[in-house]
Amino acid sequence: MMTMYRVLIGFAIAALLPAAATAQKVRYDFLPETDFSRFKTYALRDSGSREGQTVTETTTLYDSPLIKQRTYDAIEAQLQARGMTRDDNHPDVVVSAGRSFKTEYASYGYTPMYYPYWGWYGGYYPYGGSTYTEEITIGTLTIDLADATNGRLLWRGHSEKTVHETSKPEKRIKRVNKEVAKIFRDFPPDRITSDDDDDDDDDER
């Protein structure tokens, strides 16, 4: 009976620990007054590794050429779903993507828990009361859309999420597609004009 309670409590603690680390954080920004509806074609450009990237044994598998290709495939799927077509010779915008990685350590503390046991006298058996430290690899994906005529940055999407280094290939494909889809969820953004900025200032006052 004691063993059963230990197993159940252990599963409960394990289920709670990684939950906060797996959520994907997505942000984006863009150049105000840009009319994204006029962009009909795109070309791809490999931006390579971004500044601050740490390439280690645990990250090279996820940042392999296979993942890079899947990332660009997912980006093209999102752009084409919005009516854009690829034109490497005369594009309206140039799309680039890069990944970076960092290692974080999360410590979790939990208070002792008690469960009943049966014997000559019965009572409660204490369990827990220590800390758990987990090493987490955080992957960042940044996608840029720049004006093909002058190189000016028009839109940037940014995502942070926990890297699953031991995933199977089919799981990696699904995660990349989902990751990119979330970044493009609000693309193209609504155009912001100077009048819109004035209205926001009035609202804040």
N, C-alpha and C positions, 0 to 999 in steps of 0.2 A: 504493500500500500504506500509506503514511504517513497519507493522508487517511482510509482506512478505520479505522485504529487510533484516530485522533483522534475520529472519530464514535462509535465503540463506547465509548470511555472517557467521552466527553461524556454519552452516554446513561446510562451507569452512575452518574455523579455526579448527574445530574439526577433520576434515580429515587430516590436516597437522600435528597436534601435535603428535600422536602416531606413525607416520611412522618410525621415526628414532629409536624408542625403540624396534620395533618388529623384526628387522633384526637379523638373526642368524650368529654369528661369529664362524668360524671353524678353528682350527689349529691342526697340528699333528707333531710328531717328532719320530725318530726311531734310532736304533743302526746302525751305518754305517757298511758296509760290510756284513750285514745280508742277507742271501739268503732265502727269504720268500717262495720260491717255494718248499722248502723241507719240509715245515710244512703241514701235511695232516690232522691231528686230533687236537681236542681242548677239553677242559673241562671248566666248568663254576665255578667261585668262587665268592661269595658275599663279596664285600669289605666293605659293610655297609656305614654309614655316613662318609663323609670326614671332615677333620679338618676345623673348622670355620663355620660349618653348623648351621644355626639358625632354629630350629623347632618351628613354631608358628601355630596359628590357620589357617593362610592363606596359609601355605606351606604344612601342613601335608596331605591335600587332594591330592595334586599333587605328593607328595613323598610317597604315600601309597604303600602297598605291591602289589596292582594291577598295579600301574605304574612301579614298579620294575620288575614285571613279564613281562609286555609288553616290557620293555626296553631289557630284556634278550632275549625275543622272536625275537625282531627286530635284535639284534646282531647275533643270530643264523641264521636268514634268510640271512643276509649279508655274513656271513662266508660260509654257504652252497652254496650260489650262486657263490662263488669263488672256489668250489670244495672241501671244507673241510667237515669233518664229526665229529660228537661228539663221544668221547671216554673217559668216566670218569675214566677208569682204567689205560690206557696207552696213555695219550695225549702228543702231541708234544708241545703245548702251553696251558697256563692257562689264561683264559679271566676273567677279573673282571671289574665292573662298579660301580661308585658312583656318587651321586648328592649332590650339595650344593646350598645354596640360600643366597641372600643378597638383601637388600632393598635400592633403590636409589630414589632420589627426583629430578625430572626434572622441571625446571621453564622456562616458555616460555613468552616472552614479545612481544606485537604487538602494532603498532602505530595506532592512530585513523584512521578510515575509514569514508568516507562520501558517502551518497547516496542521490539522489534527492527526494524531496517530493513536493506535490502539495497542494496549499492552496490559500489564497487571493493573496499572493505575490510569492509563490514558493521559492525555494532555496535548500540548502543542509543540511542534518541532520547528526551530528557527531555520530560515533559509535565505541566503542572499546577504546584502549589506556591503558588497565590494563594488569596484568600478570596472568598466569595460572600455577598452580603447580600440578604435577601429581606424585603419589606414584607408583613406578614400582618395581616389584619383578623380579630379574634376577636369572634364574636358570642355573647352570653349570653342565654339564654331562662330566665325564672323563672316558674313556675306556682304559684299559691297556691289553696288550698281553705280557706275560712273558714266558721265557723258562721253560718248565716243569721240566727239569733235574736239574737246578741250581737256578731257581727263578729270573734270570736276566731279567730286563725289556727290551723288544725288540721294542715295539711300543706303543705310547700313542696318543689317539685322544681326542680332547678337544672342547667343544661347549658351547657357551653362548647365551641365548636367553630369551626373556620376557616370564614369566609364565602366562598362561591364567587360572586363578583359577576357573572361572565360566563355563568352557567349558563342553559340554556334553560328555559322555563316548566315543561315536564314534569319536568325534573330537579329544579327547585325544589320541586315538589309532592312528589316522592319523598323528597327530603332532609328536608322539614318533617315528613312522616309518620313517617319513621324516627327523626328527632330526638325527637319527642313520644313515640313508642312506647318508646324507651329510658328516658325520664324516668319513665314509668308502669310500667316493667317489674316493679317490686316493690310496686305499689299494688294493693289496700290493704295496708298493712304489718301485721305481727302486733302485736297489742295488748301493750303493756308495762305490767306492774303493779309495785307496790312490792316484791313478793316476788321478781320477776325481777331487780330491781336488787340486792337483797341477795345473791342467788345469784351474780351477776357479781362482786360485791365479794369474796365468799368464794373464787371461782376465782382472782382476781387475787392474793390473798394466798397 
